[in-house]
Amino acid sequence: MLMKNKKVLVVGVANRASIAWGITEALLREGAEVILTYQNERLKERVAELAESVSPKLEIIEMDATIPATVEAAFASIEARWGKLDGLVHSIAFAPKEDLTPGIVKTKLEGWNTAIQVSAYTLLEIMRPAMPLFEKAGGGSVVALTYDTTKVFPNYNLMGVAKATLEATLRYAAWDAGRKNVRVNAVSAGPIKTLAARGISGFSKMLDEGAKKSPLGRNVTTEEVGNSAMFLLSDLASGITGQTLFVDAGQVIVGAAASE
């Protein structure tokens, strides 16, 4: 029960294959109280069904992190319900497909701005109202999700840039929030079949190649990533902030040309 009595908001659950759902399951298993968000009415039923599948008490609230009014309303609801916040999970990313596949040089400004806003700036958008609730809890932990930004992955293009922006943003956020005893970290998962991954051309090849070069000889699961994120949200990680934890079966340490 590593998360007993902890209150955690998870932003970005899309379906059962979501990494954010793997995190949610790990949090619930370890005793946390969790609130999930859904972006709009179109996605509400899907998230509600997931919540019902594990607990009728698992609350869901509407929040589109790109619309400040919905963020303000969501956190007002959280404050009324809990009065504090111990953990926050940011699992939000998007880039227009037409700007994702042609190559980074062909990226249009509108697509660039959309990807950076949704994938990186939203971390700040939701941290601002979270900070007073963290202070009421005596501190807190934020975990964002990223993907290896130390290398270039063909067809990842604009999303790779957006994730690099997210990682830089969270390091500065870790500095800003640290004196309030709020930690900010990221989990860099290996390739996983999620809804977002479907938009990446050649993703199946990324999965195959990742498994082949991984020291463990496989890709990771949402459960493994969920457990690692839960660790960062727990008091066991009280001395860790501003870091990116790679949970990718070791793929990040292996060069592209490596083979048996």
C-alpha positions in Angstrom: 0.0 0.0 0.0 2.7 2.5 -1.1 0.1 5.1 -2.1 -2.3 4.7 0.9 -4.1 8.0 1.6 -2.6 9.7 -1.5 -4.8 11.6 -3.8 -3.7 11.5 -7.4 -5.1 13.1 -10.6 -4.5 11.2 -13.8 -4.8 13.3 -17.0 -4.8 11.5 -20.4 -6.5 8.1 -20.1 -7.8 7.2 -23.6 -8.6 3.5 -23.4 -7.4 0.3 -21.7 -4.2 0.3 -23.7 -3.2 3.7 -22.5 0.0 4.0 -20.4 -2.0 6.4 -18.2 -4.4 3.5 -17.5 -1.5 1.3 -16.5 -0.4 4.0 -14.1 -4.0 4.2 -12.8 -4.2 0.5 -12.1 -0.8 0.6 -10.2 -2.0 3.5 -8.1 -5.3 1.9 -7.2 -3.5 -1.4 -6.4 -1.2 0.5 -3.9 -4.1 2.2 -2.2 -4.3 5.7 -3.9 -7.5 7.6 -4.4 -7.6 8.6 -8.1 -9.6 11.0 -10.2 -9.5 10.6 -14.0 -10.1 13.3 -16.6 -11.8 13.1 -20.0 -11.2 15.7 -22.6 -14.8 16.2 -23.9 -18.2 14.6 -24.0 -17.2 12.5 -27.0 -14.6 10.7 -24.8 -16.6 10.6 -21.6 -18.3 7.3 -22.1 -15.0 5.5 -22.8 -13.3 6.8 -19.7 -16.5 6.2 -17.6 -16.5 2.5 -18.7 -12.9 2.1 -17.6 -13.6 3.7 -14.3 -16.6 1.5 -13.7 -14.6 -1.6 -14.5 -12.4 -1.2 -11.5 -14.5 0.8 -9.0 -17.8 2.6 -8.9 -16.1 5.2 -6.6 -13.5 6.1 -9.3 -14.5 9.6 -10.2 -14.1 11.2 -13.6 -14.2 14.9 -14.4 -14.1 16.9 -17.7 -10.9 18.8 -18.5 -9.3 19.9 -21.7 -5.8 21.0 -20.8 -5.7 23.4 -23.7 -8.8 25.3 -22.5 -8.0 27.2 -19.3 -11.6 27.5 -18.2 -12.0 23.7 -18.1 -8.8 23.3 -16.2 -9.9 25.9 -13.6 -13.3 24.2 -13.2 -11.7 20.7 -12.9 -9.3 21.8 -10.1 -12.1 23.6 -8.3 -13.9 20.3 -8.3 -10.8 18.5 -7.0 -10.3 21.0 -4.2 -14.0 20.6 -3.2 -13.7 16.8 -3.2 -10.2 16.3 -1.6 -9.0 19.7 -0.4 -5.4 18.7 -1.4 -3.5 16.9 -4.0 -0.5 14.5 -3.7 0.1 13.4 -7.2 -0.4 14.5 -10.8 0.1 12.4 -14.0 0.5 14.2 -17.3 -0.2 11.9 -20.2 -1.1 14.3 -23.0 0.5 14.4 -26.5 -0.7 15.3 -30.0 0.7 16.4 -33.3 -1.3 16.8 -36.5 -0.7 13.9 -38.8 0.0 16.1 -41.7 2.9 17.7 -39.8 4.1 14.4 -38.3 4.9 12.4 -41.3 6.5 14.7 -44.0 9.7 15.4 -42.0 10.6 18.2 -39.6 11.7 20.7 -42.2 8.3 20.7 -43.8 6.4 21.3 -40.5 4.0 24.2 -40.6 3.9 26.8 -37.9 0.3 26.0 -36.9 1.1 22.3 -36.5 4.3 23.1 -34.5 2.4 25.4 -32.2 -0.4 22.7 -31.7 2.1 20.0 -30.9 4.1 22.1 -28.4 1.0 23.4 -26.7 -0.7 20.1 -26.3 2.4 18.0 -25.6 4.5 20.3 -23.4 2.8 23.6 -22.4 -0.2 21.7 -20.9 2.2 20.5 -18.2 2.4 24.1 -16.9 -1.3 24.7 -17.5 -2.2 21.9 -15.1 0.6 22.4 -12.6 -0.4 26.0 -11.9 -3.7 25.2 -10.2 -2.2 22.0 -8.8 0.5 23.8 -6.8 -1.8 25.3 -4.1 -3.3 21.8 -3.6 0.2 20.3 -3.3 1.1 22.8 -0.7 -2.0 21.8 1.4 -0.7 18.3 1.2 2.8 19.3 2.3 4.3 18.5 -1.1 3.6 16.4 -4.1 4.8 14.6 -7.2 4.2 15.2 -10.9 5.0 12.5 -13.5 4.9 13.2 -17.3 5.3 10.6 -20.1 7.9 11.0 -22.8 9.8 9.0 -25.4 13.5 8.7 -25.9 14.6 12.2 -27.1 18.3 11.4 -27.2 17.9 10.0 -30.7 16.2 10.7 -34.0 13.4 8.3 -34.9 12.2 8.6 -38.6 8.5 9.4 -38.8 8.4 10.6 -35.1 9.6 14.0 -36.3 7.5 16.8 -34.7 6.5 14.6 -31.8 10.1 14.0 -30.9 10.7 17.8 -30.8 7.5 18.2 -28.6 8.7 15.5 -26.2 12.2 17.2 -26.0 10.4 20.4 -25.2 8.3 18.6 -22.5 11.5 17.3 -20.9 13.2 20.7 -20.8 10.0 22.2 -19.4 9.7 19.7 -16.6 13.3 20.3 -15.5 12.6 24.0 -15.1 9.3 23.1 -13.4 11.3 20.9 -11.0 13.4 23.9 -10.1 10.4 26.2 -9.6 8.4 23.7 -7.6 11.2 22.1 -5.6 11.2 24.6 -2.7 7.5 23.7 -2.2 8.5 20.1 -1.9 7.0 19.2 -5.2 8.9 16.8 -7.4 8.6 16.7 -11.2 9.9 13.8 -13.2 9.2 11.9 -16.5 9.0 8.3 -17.5 10.4 7.5 -20.9 8.6 4.3 -22.0 9.8 2.1 -24.9 7.4 1.6 -27.8 4.0 0.4 -26.7 0.8 -0.2 -28.8 -1.3 2.8 -27.7 -3.9 4.9 -29.4 -1.4 7.7 -29.9 1.1 5.3 -31.4 -1.2 4.5 -34.3 -0.5 7.9 -35.8 3.2 7.1 -36.2 4.0 5.7 -39.6 6.0 2.5 -39.4 5.3 2.0 -35.7 5.1 -1.7 -36.1 8.7 -1.7 -37.3 9.7 0.4 -34.3 8.2 -2.3 -32.0 10.0 -5.1 -33.8 13.4 -3.3 -33.9 13.1 -2.2 -30.3 12.5 -5.7 -29.1 15.4 -7.1 -31.1 17.9 -4.6 -29.8 16.7 -4.5 -26.2 19.0 -6.2 -23.7 15.8 -7.9 -22.3 14.9 -9.1 -25.8 11.4 -7.6 -25.7 9.4 -4.4 -25.3 7.9 -3.2 -22.1 4.2 -3.4 -21.0 1.9 -0.7 -19.7 1.9 -2.5 -16.4 5.7 -2.1 -16.1 5.6 1.6 -17.0 2.7 2.0 -14.6 4.7 0.5 -11.7 7.6 2.8 -12.4 5.4 5.9 -12.6 3.8 4.9 -9.3 7.2 4.6 -7.7 8.0 8.2 -8.8 4.7 9.3 -7.3 5.3 7.5 -4.0 7.4 8.6 -1.1 10.0 6.0 -2.0 11.2 8.5 -4.7 11.3 11.5 -2.3 14.8 12.4 -3.4 14.2 12.3 -7.1 13.2 15.3 -9.2 13.9 16.8 -12.6 14.8 13.3 -14.0 13.7 11.1 -16.9 13.4 7.5 -15.9 13.8 5.1 -18.9 11.5 2.1 -18.7 12.2 0.6 -22.1 13.8 -2.8 -21.4 17.2 -1.2 -21.9 16.7 0.0 -25.5 18.2 3.4 -24.8 21.7 2.0 -24.0 22.0 0.1 -27.3 23.4 1.6 -30.5 21.3 1.3 -33.7 23.8 -0.9 -35.4 24.1 -3.4 -32.5 23.3 -7.0 -33.3 24.0 -10.5 -31.9 
